[in-house]
Amino acid sequence: MESQQRSRNSGAEDGHYRLLVESITDYAIYMLDREGVVISWNPGAQRFKGYLPNEVIGTHFSRFYTEQDRDDGLPERALHVAATAGKFEAEGWRVRKDGGMFWAHVVIDPVRGSDGELIGFAKITRDLSERIDAETTLKRSEEQFRLLVQSVTDYAIYMLDRDGRVTSWNPGAQRIKGYLPAEIIGQHFSRFYTDEDRANEEPRRALETAEREGRFAKEGWRQRKDGTRFWASVVIDPIRGDDGVLIGFAKITRDLTERE
């Protein structure tokens, strides 16, 4: 009687797990036999990879890998690592039924019977294409901004670290101040100020104001590499990371000598 009750409880629990897996659509969750042949297929797997259950069950899971990965033996190595190390985890390109590729996070765990014998593998795949697309978009945007800054010659646009050392240098900065990037990157920006302004700690106060108030803007004399002076409009903005911590400053200088 007790044995029958345990059997019923176990069957009910198995049914719950099946319903759980079958309800998940954001992850491909399926089982492989010991050789890597697909033996189950959830809706998430169908959505990601494009195969109906009757199209993929009974076929080898290597079909989801790129031709290069198959030639390199990656599917077989993944199963070997899972079986010997207890887990395989990686990111990489996977192939859909229509031939399209997506960037995936993959985890393979060994499934063992009550006697400890390997009976197959549980495979969970997550489509990370949106993250990759976002990273690609960000890189493209950063490249566009870099090209924008590098194309500007009427303004000196450059970055400082938290301590005021120059970390980037655009053609406008080179034209206005006379320094090549190799001559100035790593140097403190106070060298652009007059002796009087440095003695009055104007550079330090400028950074403190930018950090405290969110912006520093002022006009004043600045010095070129050759020692000559020019009247400049200066704006300094703080640069903060995603966590709000200050990582440096953006500095824009315009030569207003002709106006003066």
N, C-alpha and C positions, 0 to 999 in steps of 0.2 A: 504493500500500500504506500509506504513511505517512498519507495523507489519510483513508483508511478507518479507520485506527486512531484518528486524532483525532476522527473522526465518532462512532466507538463510545464513546470516552472522554467526549465531549460529551453523548452520549445517556445514558450511565450517570450523569453528573453531574446532568443535568436530572432523571433519575429519582430521584436522592437528594434533590434540592431539593423535588420534588413530595411524596415521602414525608415529608420534614420538615414541610412546610406542612400536609399532611393529618393529621399526628399532633398538631398543636397545637390545644388546645381552650380555652385561657385567653385567646386573642386571636382576633378575627375578622380573617382575612387573605384578601384577595381582590383580583382585578384588575378594572379598568374599561377600556373602550376610550376613545378620544379624546373621545367625546361624553359619557362618564359612565355608559355601559351596563355592567352587571355581566357579566363573561365567565368568572369562576371563583368558587368558593365553598367555603371550608374548613369542617371540623366546628365550629371555634370560632365562625365566623359563624352557622352554623345554631343553635348553642346560645344565643348572645346574642340573635339577632334573630328566631329562630323559624321562618325560612323553610327549606324543603327546597331543594336546588339547582335542581330543575326548576321551582320556583315563582318563583325570583328571577333566574336567569340569563336575560339578554335584556331585563331591565327596568332602568329608570334608577335610579341610586343615591339620587336625591332622595327616594325613598319612605321612606328611613330618617330623614328630617329632620322636624321639627315643621312644622305648617302655617305658622306665623309665619316660621320660617326659610326655608321655600320661597318665601313671598311676598316676603321680603327679598332673595331671590336668593343666599342663602348657599352652596348647593351649587355653583352656577356660579362664584362668586367663589373658592371653595376650589380648584377645578380650575385657575382662572386663576392664582392665587398659586403653586400647585404647579408649573405649567408655566413660569412666568416667573421665579420666585424659587428654584426647585429643591426646594421643600418647603413643605407647609402643615401646621401643627400647631395644635390648639386643643382645648378642652374644651367640652362642651355637651350638651344633651338630645338623645337619639335615640329613635326610635320602633320598637317591636317589631311583629311581625306581629299580635299580639293587641291592639295599641293602647296597651299599657303603655309607659312611658318609662323610660329609664335614663340615668344621667350617664356620658358617655363621654370618653375621651381618644383623639383621632383624629390620625393622621399620614397624609398623602398624599404620595407621591413620584412624580415623572414616570418613565415607562419609555420609554427611547429605543432605537432600533435602532442597528446598527453604523454607520449613516450619520449618526447624531445626530438623526434625525427622531423626533418624538413618536409613539409608537404606543399609548400608554395610560397608566394610572396604577396604582400599587400602593397599596392602602389597608389600614391596620392600625388596628383599633379595640379598645380595652380598656374593659371595663365597670368603672367606678369607683363603682358604687352602694354597695358596702359602705363605702367611705371616706366618702361623703356621708351614709350612714345613721349612721356613727359620729360624724361631725361634728354631725349634727342631734341625736343622743342627748346628746352632750357639751354642746351649747348649751342643750338642755332641762334637763339636770342643773344647769348653771351658773345658769340662770334660777331653778330651784327652790331652789338654795342661796341665791341673792340674795333671793328672796322670804322664805325662812326667816329669814335674818339681819335683813332689814328689818322682820319682824314681831315680833322680840324686843325687849321694852322693859325687862325686868328685868336685863339684862346689857348692858354697853357692849362691843360687838364691832366692832373696826375693824382696819384694816391700816396698817402702817408700811413705808416703804421701807427700804433697807439702812442708811440713815443715821439712821433714827428719825423721819422726817417722816410725818405722817398722810396717808394716801392714800384712805381711805374712812371712813365715819362712819354708824353705824346709829342708829335712833331711841332705842335704849337708851342709847347714848353721849350723845346730845343731852339726854335726860332726866336722866341721872345727873350729867353734868359741866356742862350748861348752855350749851354752845356749839352754834350752828347749823353745818351743814356748811360753808357759805361762810366762816365765821369761823375754822375750825380746819384744814380740809384745806390741806396745804402747810406747816403749822406743826410745830415739833418737839414730840414728846410729853413732853419734860422739863418743859413748862409745867404739867403736871398734878401735878408733885412739889412738895414743900415746899422752901423756900429751903435748909434744912439738908440735905435729901437731894440737891439739886442741887450744893451745895458739896462733898458727899461723893462726887459723881459716880455716884450710884445709878443714874440712867438708863443711862449708858454701860455700867456693870457688868452691868445686867440684860440688855441686848442681847448682850453678850459671852458671858454664861452661856448664854443661849438658843441662840446659834450654836454654842458649843463643846459643850454637854451635851445639846442637843436640846430643852431646856425650861427655863423660869424660872418659879418659882411662889413667891409671898410675900404676906404681908399687911402693910399699912402705911397711913399717912395720905396722902390725895391731896387736891388742891385743885380746887374748882369755879371756874367763870368769875367768880362773885361774891365769890371769896376765902374762902368757907367751906370747912371741911375735912370729909372723911368717911373712915371706916375701910374700906379696900378689900381684897378678895381679888383678886390679879392673877396672870394666867397669860400668858406670852409663849412662842409657838412659832415656830421658824424656818420660812420658806416657801422651798422650793428648786424650781428648774426641773427639767425632765427630765434635764438634764445634771448635776444635783446642785449647781449653783451657787446660792448664796444670792441671793434676789431681794427679800426683805423679811421681815416678821414679822406674825403674827396675834396680836392682843392682846385678851384678855377680862378685863373688870373687873366685879366685883360689889360693890355697896354693902352693907357689913355693919354700918352704923351702928346699926341697930335691935338687932342682937345685942350690940353693945358697950354 
